[in-house]
Amino acid sequence: MIRVENVQKSFGDNHVLKGIDATFLEGRTNLIIGKSGSGKTVFLKCLLGLHDTDEGIIDYDGRILSEMSKEQRRKLRLELGMVFQGSALFDSLTVEENVSFPLKMFTNKSKAEIAERTNFCLNRVRIENANHLFPAEISGGMQKRVAIARAIVMNPKYLFCDEPNSGLDPKTAMVIDELIKEITEEFNITTVINTHDMNSVLQVGDNIIFLADGKKVWEGTKEEVITTDNEEMVNFVFSSELFKKIRRAARKEQNLP
């Protein structure tokens, strides 16, 4: 679990994060959503320790990020998995080499142990017969699955995903969403997803935090998205006619106005 209390961050006169409180739960997909400029990218970087906060607490299961020594932060980073927006695979490395890279860099595992763990993770994301292919030789969806395999190869306690569906078609995006959710639940990971994808919100949003102008203005589940009367949240999520129809139908089923 990650607990956030009164997180504030400014860059000069630009007050980006304005006292955010949040709890990211184990075994759940925790989504951060909001318009461009809402502060969600800065918030994610603060959670990762890439930005120091001006005020507030970021608590990793009882460990306060701002109080950690360099060595403690280094150890924490080994518990973090990261899926980047553009997959960020090494073009010059094969699929297998990309996934095994963290194991070779940060562990003393034998070649046999590395191969076993690498193949386990590739199988878990349903990548077969592609170990010796290069990123340019596989589809965007496969690249994203390889990125997920690399993110979980160190058996992380915390998984961060920055726009994991970026550049994917809707069908492939749904596959990636479901895969992240399955892995989160199966390995009891605290997963934090930064997303613009409203399909993701309604499909895998166990816990959703909506930011606007650097503040948390709404928090709830994908089911509560349908019933909320928070005007900013409704306008953001249900901006398209399709989503408006989905919301009206769902509220009608629940006898809501």
N, C-alpha and C positions, 0 to 999 in steps of 0.2 A: 504494500500500500504506500502511496505517496500522499502526504498531507501538505497542503499549501495554506498559509495564513498571512493575510494582509501584505501580499507581494506588491511592491512598488518599484518602478523602474523609469528613469528619465534619461534622456540624452540631451544635455544642455537644458534649454527651456522647454523641450518637448517631453511632456509627462505622458509616457506611453502606457504604463500599467498603473492602475489607480486602486490599489487595495484589494487584490483578488484573493478570495478564499475558495478552496476546492479540495475534494478528496478523490483520489483515483484508486479504485478498488482492485484487489487481486482477482484474477479469473474473470475479469470483465473487460469489455471494449469501451474505453473511456474516450469520447470524442470532444475535441475542441473545434468549435465552428464560429464563424463570424465573417463579416464583410472584409474586403481588403482595407487595411489600415486600422482594423479593430484591435490589434495588438497580439493576435494569436501566435504569430511567428516569433515575436520577441518573448512571449510567454513560454513557448516551447524551448527556446534557447536558454532561458533562465532555468527551466526544469533540468536541462542537460548540463548546466554549469558553464555554458559557453558565454553567458552574460552573468555578471554578479548583480544581485538585486541591491537596491538602495535601502530598502526596508523589508521586513517580513521574514517568514520561515518557510523553507522547503525541507520537508522531513521524509527521508527514506527509511521507513520502518524503524523509527527511533534515532536515526542518524541525521543531524542537522547539517545541510550542505555547507552553509556559510561557516560552520565551526570545524570543518574537516581540514586536516593537514594535506599537503600535496600527496603524500603516500596514501592517505585514506581516500582521497579523490581518485587516485589511480586505481585502487582496488575496486571502488564503486563502478568505475567505467567498465571494468571487466564483467560487471553484472548487467550492463546495459546493451541491448540489441537495437540496431537502428536500420530502418528501411527508408532510404532517401527518395526524394521526389522523382529523380530520373534514374533510379536503380543504382547508379554510381558503381557499376561493375568495372573492373579493370579490363580494358579492351585487349590487352596483350596476354591475358591469362585465360585459360579454358574455364568452363563452368566448374569443373572439379577444383581447379586451382583457386578460383574466386572464393568458393565456399570454405575451402580448407585454410585459406590465408590467415584468419585470426588464430586458428589452432597452432599454426607454425610460428606465428609471431609471439603469442602470449602463453603458450603451454609447453610442457616438456613431454608431451605424448609421443609415443613411438609412431613410426610410419604406418604400422598396421592399425593402431588405435585411431590415428587421424583419418585413415581411409574408411574405417568402419563408421566413425561418427559422421564423416562427410556424406557417405552413401545413405546413412540413416536419414539425414536431414533432406537430402535430395529426394529420396523415396517419400518422405513425409509431405513434401510439397508437390508430389506426383510428377517429378521430372525423371524420365527414364531414357536410357540410351543417348544421353547428351553430354556425358562427362567430359568428352574430349573436343566438344565444339566450342567455338569462341562466341562471345556475346553477339557479334554482328551476324552470326549464322543462325540465331534463334529469334523468335517473335518477341514483341514487346511484352506480351503477357508472360511468356516463359522467362524473360529477363527479370520481371518483377518477382516471379516465384523463386528464381535463383537468389535474388536479393533477400527474400524472406528466409531462405535456407541459410544463407550466410549470417543473417541477423540472429538466428536461433542456434547456430552451431556451438556457441559457448555456453549453451543452456542458461540464458539470461533470466533474471528475476523480473526485469523491466524491459518492455519493448516499446520503442517509439517509432511511429510511422508518419512521415511528412508527405501528405498528398499521395498516398499509395496508388490511387487510381488515375493519376495524372497521365493523359495521353492514351488511355485505354478505351476501347469501345465498351458500351454498356454491359454486354454479356460477359466479357472478360473481367470488367470491373466487379461484377457481382461474384465471380469466381474468386477473385482476390479477397474481397470482403469476407466471404464465407471461410476461406482458408485462414485468414488472420484470426477470425472468431474461433474457429476450431482449435487452432494452436493455442490461443489464449486460454481457453477452457481446459484443454487437455493437459497443459503443463502449468496451469494456475499462475499465469504471468500477469503482471500489472501492465496492461497495454494502453498507451496513449496515442490517439490518432488525430492529427491535424488535417482537416478536410474541408473542401468546398462542395463535396458531392452529396446532394440531398438524398440520393438513393441509399448511400451509406448510412445516413442518419436514420432513415426509416427501416433499414434492413438490419443493421448490427449495432445500433446505438443503445447499449446497455445503460450508459451514463453519459449524458450530453451536457456540455458547458458552452453556453452561448455568450460570446464577448461582443461588446459594442463600446466604442470610444474608450477602450482600456479598462472597462469594468465588466464584471460578470452580471448580466442582467437576467439570466434564466438558467436553471439547471433541472434536469429531469431525465426520464427514459424515453425511448422511441414511442412507447404507448402514450406517454403524457404529452408528447408533441401534438398529438391529435386533439387532445382535450384542452390544451392551454389557451388562456385568453390573453396572454402577453402579446401585445400588439406588435412589438418589434420582432419577436420570435416568429409569429405567424406570417408577417410580411416577408421575412427573410426566407423561411423554409418553403412557404406556399406561394412563391411569386409567380410560378407558372400555372396555367389553367389546369394542366393535368394534376398537379399536386393539390390544387384547390378542390378538384372533383374528388380526389382520394379522401381529403379531409372532410368534406361535406358528407360523403357516404359513410365514413367511419363514425362521425358524430351522430348521424341519423340512426345507425345501428345501436348506439349507446343512449338514444333518446336525449341527445344534447342539442341545444338550439344552434 
